[in-house]
């Protein structure tokens, strides 16, 4: 759906992809917002940084 929306707005999509957690694990985030556990039936990722975390 996102790719269709971007194409509809004439936004180039070449080279765009969904990043895996492995690509992001070395980045320090200021804020982490999670939707997991009871909400989505998934286990929450552990972010080993001092970022502010909101569930």
Secondary structure, 3 states (H helix, E strand, C coil): CHHHHHHHCCCCCCCCCCCCHHHHCCCCCCEEECCCECCCCECCCCCCCCCEEEC
